[in-house]
């Protein structure tokens, strides 16, 4: 982690206070910065990811949506902030801006929602576990200073390829199984989405998190090893241990609704297979015992 002069933090702080007013909450993670957390965070109605997305959509006359609209909104915000931070370059991303100083020091500024506009009190990553919809979690993460893009930038090619392989394998398994028929909530969401499997299965970032965590603990030489290991084990300890989000300290990715559905289904299937295998083994032993010759007692 490169050193950032204290004067730079103070300069950005004063500029944001002037730009956004006294209602904006400003935080600098000088000593307590976590993995994939920005250097500074601003929580304000104007920096709310939802508001920035709406601003981006208006800017493009509704031609873009999602992350593209979010980035367009951040670009507009960065342009306005640039006028205040005249001596710096303000580089827009999807949910943050990078403020580059003349000495090449860089401050990553997370653009979060005002705390009063969040659905519940948000102080740590563990609080995010209350949100079942994975599509809404990035707004909460960035409001704590954590940026998914910083994580994705650190994922290797092997990690990304392995994640796509697992995503495709899980998609095929779900599509040709009775998963939808056995889960009424899942079936309802599937129909409401226009029968799109993407709506009821985990996003690829969930698999990237699994693959990244595996590589951090047990480096694999090939993406096929990563994919096979994750696919075999992702649901093995569901309900016993959390799936810690590597890019948001305290968050458990297994609390996402679509992840819970998938893990519960795979755990149940694995348990059924174990019972069937055990029954088969017992039956096989009994079959062999029936063929055990009875010693001749000489007719006595």
VENMO-V254514 format. One record per pair of residues at least 12 apart in sequence whose ideal C-beta (glycine too) atoms are under 7 Angstrom apart, sorted by the first residue. I is the first residue (numbers start at 1). J is the second residue. D is the distance in Angstrom with one decimal. If there is no record, write none. Layout:
BEGIN
i:I j:J d:D
i:I j:J d:D
END
This chain:
BEGIN
i:4 j:39 d:6.4
i:4 j:105 d:5.4
i:4 j:107 d:6.2
i:5 j:105 d:6.5
i:8 j:101 d:5.8
i:8 j:105 d:5.6
i:8 j:107 d:6.1
i:9 j:28 d:5.0
i:9 j:30 d:6.9
i:9 j:40 d:6.9
i:12 j:40 d:6.3
i:12 j:99 d:6.0
i:12 j:107 d:5.8
i:12 j:109 d:6.9
i:13 j:26 d:5.6
i:15 j:84 d:4.8
i:15 j:85 d:5.3
i:16 j:42 d:5.7
i:18 j:84 d:6.3
i:19 j:81 d:6.2
i:19 j:84 d:4.8
i:20 j:42 d:6.9
i:20 j:44 d:5.2
i:20 j:46 d:6.0
i:23 j:44 d:6.7
i:24 j:42 d:5.6
i:24 j:43 d:7.0
i:24 j:44 d:3.9
i:25 j:43 d:4.2
i:25 j:115 d:6.7
i:26 j:42 d:5.6
i:27 j:40 d:6.7
i:27 j:41 d:4.4
i:27 j:145 d:7.0
i:28 j:40 d:5.0
i:29 j:145 d:6.1
i:34 j:249 d:4.7
i:35 j:246 d:6.8
i:35 j:247 d:6.8
i:36 j:146 d:5.8
i:36 j:147 d:6.4
i:36 j:150 d:4.5
i:36 j:151 d:4.7
i:36 j:247 d:3.9
i:37 j:145 d:4.6
i:37 j:146 d:5.3
i:38 j:96 d:5.6
i:38 j:108 d:4.0
i:38 j:109 d:6.2
i:38 j:110 d:3.9
i:38 j:145 d:5.0
i:38 j:147 d:5.8
i:39 j:107 d:4.7
i:39 j:108 d:4.9
i:40 j:107 d:5.8
i:40 j:109 d:4.9
i:40 j:110 d:7.0
i:41 j:110 d:4.4
i:41 j:112 d:5.7
i:41 j:145 d:4.1
i:42 j:109 d:6.4
i:42 j:111 d:6.3
i:42 j:112 d:6.5
i:43 j:112 d:4.5
i:43 j:113 d:6.4
i:43 j:114 d:5.4
i:43 j:115 d:5.6
i:43 j:143 d:6.1
i:44 j:114 d:5.4
i:45 j:114 d:4.9
i:45 j:117 d:6.4
i:47 j:77 d:7.0
i:47 j:111 d:4.0
i:47 j:112 d:6.2
i:48 j:113 d:3.9
i:48 j:114 d:6.5
i:48 j:117 d:6.0
i:49 j:70 d:6.2
i:49 j:95 d:5.7
i:49 j:111 d:6.8
i:49 j:113 d:6.5
i:49 j:139 d:4.5
i:49 j:142 d:6.1
i:50 j:139 d:6.5
i:52 j:70 d:5.8
i:52 j:73 d:3.4
i:52 j:74 d:5.6
i:52 j:77 d:6.3
i:52 j:111 d:6.6
i:53 j:69 d:4.8
i:53 j:70 d:4.5
i:53 j:73 d:5.6
i:55 j:73 d:4.0
i:55 j:76 d:5.8
i:56 j:69 d:3.8
i:56 j:70 d:5.9
i:56 j:71 d:6.7
i:56 j:72 d:3.2
i:56 j:73 d:3.3
i:57 j:69 d:4.4
i:59 j:72 d:5.2
i:59 j:76 d:5.9
i:60 j:72 d:5.6
i:67 j:94 d:5.3
i:70 j:94 d:5.2
i:70 j:95 d:6.6
i:71 j:92 d:6.6
i:71 j:94 d:4.9
i:74 j:92 d:4.4
i:74 j:93 d:6.5
i:74 j:94 d:6.5
i:74 j:97 d:6.5
i:74 j:111 d:6.6
i:75 j:92 d:4.5
i:78 j:90 d:4.5
i:78 j:92 d:4.0
i:78 j:97 d:4.9
i:81 j:97 d:6.8
i:85 j:99 d:6.3
i:87 j:102 d:6.4
i:88 j:100 d:6.0
i:88 j:101 d:5.6
i:93 j:149 d:5.8
i:94 j:149 d:5.8
i:95 j:110 d:6.9
i:95 j:111 d:5.9
i:95 j:138 d:6.6
i:95 j:142 d:4.4
i:95 j:147 d:5.8
i:95 j:149 d:7.0
i:96 j:108 d:5.7
i:96 j:109 d:5.9
i:96 j:110 d:5.0
i:96 j:111 d:5.9
i:96 j:147 d:5.2
i:97 j:109 d:5.1
i:97 j:111 d:6.9
i:110 j:142 d:5.2
i:110 j:145 d:4.5
i:110 j:147 d:6.1
i:111 j:142 d:6.5
i:112 j:142 d:5.2
i:112 j:143 d:3.4
i:113 j:139 d:6.2
i:113 j:143 d:4.9
i:118 j:140 d:7.0
i:118 j:143 d:6.4
i:122 j:140 d:6.0
i:122 j:143 d:6.1
i:122 j:144 d:6.6
i:124 j:250 d:4.8
i:125 j:144 d:6.5
i:125 j:245 d:6.9
i:125 j:248 d:4.5
i:125 j:249 d:4.9
i:125 j:250 d:3.0
i:125 j:251 d:4.1
i:126 j:250 d:4.0
i:126 j:251 d:6.8
i:128 j:140 d:4.8
i:128 j:141 d:6.6
i:128 j:248 d:6.6
i:128 j:251 d:4.8
i:129 j:251 d:6.4
i:129 j:252 d:5.3
i:129 j:255 d:4.2
i:132 j:256 d:6.6
i:132 j:257 d:3.8
i:133 j:257 d:6.6
i:134 j:203 d:5.8
i:134 j:256 d:4.6
i:134 j:258 d:6.7
i:141 j:248 d:4.9
i:146 j:247 d:5.9
i:146 j:248 d:4.4
i:148 j:205 d:6.7
i:148 j:247 d:6.0
i:150 j:247 d:6.9
i:151 j:246 d:6.6
i:151 j:247 d:3.5
i:155 j:208 d:5.5
i:155 j:212 d:5.9
i:158 j:223 d:4.3
i:158 j:226 d:6.2
i:159 j:208 d:6.2
i:159 j:211 d:4.5
i:159 j:212 d:5.4
i:159 j:215 d:6.0
i:159 j:226 d:6.8
i:160 j:208 d:6.6
i:161 j:223 d:4.4
i:162 j:211 d:4.7
i:162 j:223 d:4.3
i:162 j:226 d:3.7
i:162 j:227 d:4.2
i:162 j:230 d:6.9
i:163 j:204 d:5.4
i:163 j:207 d:3.9
i:163 j:208 d:4.3
i:163 j:211 d:5.0
i:164 j:204 d:6.5
i:165 j:223 d:6.9
i:165 j:227 d:4.1
i:166 j:207 d:4.6
i:166 j:227 d:5.1
i:166 j:230 d:5.4
i:166 j:231 d:5.1
i:167 j:204 d:5.0
i:167 j:207 d:5.3
i:169 j:231 d:5.7
i:170 j:201 d:6.4
i:170 j:262 d:7.0
i:171 j:197 d:5.9
i:171 j:201 d:6.3
i:174 j:197 d:6.6
i:174 j:201 d:6.1
i:175 j:197 d:6.4
i:179 j:265 d:5.4
i:183 j:261 d:5.9
i:186 j:200 d:5.2
i:186 j:261 d:5.2
i:200 j:258 d:5.6
i:201 j:258 d:5.9
i:201 j:262 d:6.6
i:202 j:256 d:6.8
i:202 j:258 d:5.5
i:202 j:259 d:5.0
i:202 j:262 d:6.2
i:206 j:253 d:5.9
i:206 j:259 d:6.2
i:207 j:230 d:6.7
i:209 j:245 d:6.1
i:209 j:246 d:5.6
i:209 j:253 d:6.0
i:210 j:230 d:4.6
i:210 j:234 d:5.7
i:211 j:226 d:5.1
i:211 j:230 d:5.7
i:212 j:246 d:5.5
i:213 j:246 d:5.6
i:214 j:226 d:6.0
i:214 j:229 d:6.0
i:214 j:230 d:6.1
i:235 j:263 d:4.3
i:235 j:266 d:3.9
i:235 j:267 d:5.1
i:238 j:254 d:6.0
i:238 j:263 d:3.9
i:238 j:267 d:5.4
i:242 j:254 d:6.0
END
